[in-house]
């Protein structure tokens, strides 16, 4: 099938879906057709733009033979020729296979790794940076679990970030984030290196992951220490173990055992869903090296060097000398560059 024929079939399918939706479709069939149309419409728009430009170019070329219109036609033709490559690139990007999780909200998990108290302090700052980034994009950032150390560092932070295409924006943030700076507790001015792990999981619905109650071991206990906001005498904390996978989720942020269990189940589903996705991705990507990274938590992806005021993303060799702005949530320069690199890699693999 040649490329133009492929585009014609997409346009025909869009019209077919509109006809179906205007008829007697209902229930699950209506939802399925609506979803397919919403995925096709952006591609349809790109095709229409290109064909409008091509039509205008053909008309301008015909005008070249008319002496009184030649100059105007040449100007018009040059303008249209300059527009075409960008439109064609937009179409190629729209045609790339889409990660079905891209439109979803996400679960963010941050934990200190190597570096003791300093790792916990930076983990808390990074958690706040993502909260500010979410605010800049109009997303809802709900803290699900926040365990604080005695020095104000973070033991474990989990947040639900709700909004359109959250996962698409944040999915390349998973991995090891390294910080280099002089800790507040350092008396001799020595630079320390610490690490923090970040995991970004797509939000999973009940229909995405089947969780059998018989596969769960649920323990309840009292919230204690600096782990939760509230320490009380009731057994409100919940630990859920999914026996087949060994995934364990503990939650004690809420006073209510019911609320802690609901939050823990949401995180459990997200982790199970991501585990399934990772397995499928590994199978699909066996013959293609990832250009941006695997999203594995053990992979060092970024360094924050405070003495030099720079942030470096090692996957794309990008260095920004504005660490203060990045820590205030202004991460779009990094995140957009990662998305662009991923798109370029997929375009190269698709040709």
N, C-alpha and C positions, 0 to 999 in steps of 0.2 A: 504494500500500500504506500503510494507516494504521500508526501507531507501535505499537499493541498487537499488530497482526498480525505486524509485524516481530519483536517480542519472542517471540511464539508460535513463529515459524519458527526462531529461535535455540534455543529450548528443545527443539524437535523434532529439530533437527540434532544437538544434544548427545546426545540419547537414541539417535538413529540411529548416531552414531559409536561409542557404547559397545557397541551391539549388534554392529556390524561388528568391533570390536576383540576381542569375546569369541568371535568365530567363527573363520573360516579365513584371515583376513588374515595375510600375512607379508611379509617383505622390505621393499621400498621403499614398498609400499602401506600396510603397518602403521605405518611411520615417519611417513608423510604424514598418516594419520588421527590418530595420536597427537599430532602437532604441532598439527593443527587443533583437536582437543579441548582441548589445554592452553591454546589461545588463547581458546576459547569459554567455558571453565569460570569464569574471573573474571566474565565478563558474566552467565553463568547465575546465579552467586551473588548478584550485585546485583539481578537481576530477582526472584529468590526472596525476597530481603529486602524489596523493595518490596511484593510481592504478599502477603507475610505481614502487613506493617503495614496494608495496605489491607483485608485480611480482618479484622484485629483492630479496625480503625476501624468497619467495617460492623457487627460484633458489638456494639461499644460504643454505636453509634447506636441499635440495637434496644433496648438496655438503658435508654435515656433515658426510655422510656415506662413503666418500672417505678419507682414512687415510692421504694421502699426501695433501689433500685440507682442512682438518678439521679445522686447526688453522686459516687459512685465512677466511674460511666460518664463523667461530664463531665471528671473529673481524667484518666482514662485517655485520653480522646479528645484532650485538650489536649496531653498528652505525645506521643502518636502523631503529631499534626499537626506538632509541632516537629521530629520525627525525619525526616519525609518529604522536605523540601527537600534535606537533605544526602544522603539516599539517592538521590534523583533526579539530583543533580549527579554523584555517584559513578558512576551508571549512564551518564550522558552522556559522562563522561570515558572510561569503559571502552569505549564504542562508537566513540570517535574512531579513525580509521585509524591504525594503529601503524607507526612506523618500524621496518622489519624488522631494522635494525642495533642497535636499542636494547638488546637483551639481550646484546650482544657485549662482549668485552673490547676494549681500545683500545691504540693506539700514541700516546704523547705525544712531541711534538717541541718543543723550546724553543731559540731562538737569539737572541743580542743583535742589535739593529737599530741605531738611532741612539744615539750617546752614548759610544762608545769603551769604555774600561776600566770605567766605571761601569755601562754597559749589561750588560757581561759579569758583573759582580759581582751585579747584581740578578737576572740570568737564573739564576745559581747558586742564589740564595735562593728564587726562584720554583719552581725544580726541586725543591728540598728541601720547599717548602710542599706541593706536590702529592704528594710521597712521604709526608709526614705525614698528609695528607688520606686517602690510600689506606690507610694503617695504621689510621686511625680507623674505616674502613669494612670492615676485614678483608680487603682486596684484596692480592694479591701484586704487588709493585712490583719489576720486574727491569730494571736499567740495561743497555741494549743498547749505547750509545755515550756516552762522556762525555769531551769535549775540554776540558781545563783551561788557562787562560792563566797567565802567570807570576805575576800578582797573585792567583790563586785564583779568577778569574772563569770563566765558562762560555763556550766557543766554540760548542759544540753539544752538546745533551743529548737523548738518545732513550731512552725507557723503554717497556717492555711492561707494561701494568697488567691483571692477570687477575682476573676475578671476575664476579659476576652484575650485569648492567645497568650496567657501567662506562661504556659509551658514552652511555647515556641520561643519566647524571649529568654527564658531562664535556663533552658535545658543544658546549655553548654557550661553552666556554672558548677556542675558536679565535679568534684575532684579535690585535690589537696591545695590549699592556699597557704603560701609561706610568707611570714612577716619577718623583717629584719629591722630592729631598732634597739635603742637603749631603754630597757624597762624602767619604770618609775622606782622600782626597788633596787636598782643597780647603783651602787655607791661610787664605783670607779669608772663610770662612763663607757663600759664595754658594750658593744653591739651584740645582741643575742638573736639567734634564729629560732623561730617557733613555727609550728604548723597547725592548721585547722582543717577539718574535713567538712565539705559541703555536699549535700545530696539534694537534688531537685527531682521530685517524683510527680508524674501526672496524676491528677485527681481521678480516682476510680469510683465508678458507680457499682451498685450491687449487681447489675446485669453483666458487668465486665469480669467479675471474679466470683466464682462459686465457693462460698465458705460453708463447710458442713460443721454444724455445732459439735458433732461427735469428734471432730479433729482438733477442737480447742480445749486447752486447759486454762481455766480462769482462776486466778488467785486474787484475793482481796486482802488489804493490809492497811495499817495506819500511815497516813502521810507523815513524813518526818524530815528533820533537818532543813536545809536551805533549798531543798528541791522544789517545793511548791510554795505558792503564795500564802497558803493557809495550812497551819498545822492544827489538827483537832484530834479529839479522842475517838472519833468513829472510824470504822474501817472503810474509808472512802476511796483509797487508792486501789487501782486495778492493774493487774499484770496478765496479759493474754499471750499464751504460747500456741502457735499453730504447729502442731506436732509433726505433720508430714514435711514441712519445709524448715522447721526449727526457728522460724521468725518469732521474735519476742518483742512485744510492745508494752511498756509500762506508762501509766498515766496517773498523775496525782494533782494536777493543777486545779481541778474543781473541788468544791466541797461535797458535791453529789457523786455517789458511786455510779449512778445511772449515766450522768454526763461524762464521767471519766471513761466508762465502758464504751459509750458512743464514739468518743474521740479516738480511743484506742482502736476500735474497729475500723474507723475511717483511715487511720494510718496503716493498719494491717492490710487493708484492701489495696492501698496505694503501693505498699512494698511488694505484695504478691503480684500485682498488675505489672509493676516495673520488672520484677523477676521474669515474668513471662515474656515481656517485650524484649528484655536483654537477651534471653535465649533465642528468640526469633531473629533479633538483629544480628547476633553472632553467626547464625546460620546463613542469613542473607548476605552478610558482609565478608564471608570467608574468602571470597576472591577479590575483595577490594579493600585496600588500605584506607582507613579513615584519616582525613586530612586535619580534622579539628580535634579529634580525641574520642575516646570511648565513653567518657562520662564516668569512668570507674573512679571510685573514691580514693584508690591508692595512687592515682596518677597526679603528679605535681603539675598544676596547670598555670599558676600565677604567683608572682612575688611582689610583695608590697615593701619597698625599701624606703623607710621614713627619713633616714639621714640625707638621702639624695632626692627625696620628694618624688620618687617615680614608682609607677606600677608597670610591670612587664608581664604580658601573657606569652608564655613560652611556646604555645602551640602555633601561633601565627607571627611570632617575633615582633609583637607590637609593644612599644614602650611609650607611656604617657608621663609627662612631668607635671602632673597635677593631682598628686595623691590626696590632697585635702579636699578637692572637689569630688573625687571618686568616693571618698568615705562619707561624703554628704549625699550620696545616692546618685551622682551624675555618672552613670556607668554606660550610657548609650554608645559612646565612642568604641568601647571595648566590645560590648554585646553585638552591636550592628556589624562590626568587623568580623566577628566570629560567624555570624549568620551569613555574611557575604562570602566568607571562605568556604563554608559548608555548601552553599549554592554553587560556587565555582567548581568545587570538587565533584558535585553530583552532575553538573552540566558536562564536565569532562568525561565522566564515566558513562554518560548517556549518549555520547557521540560515537 
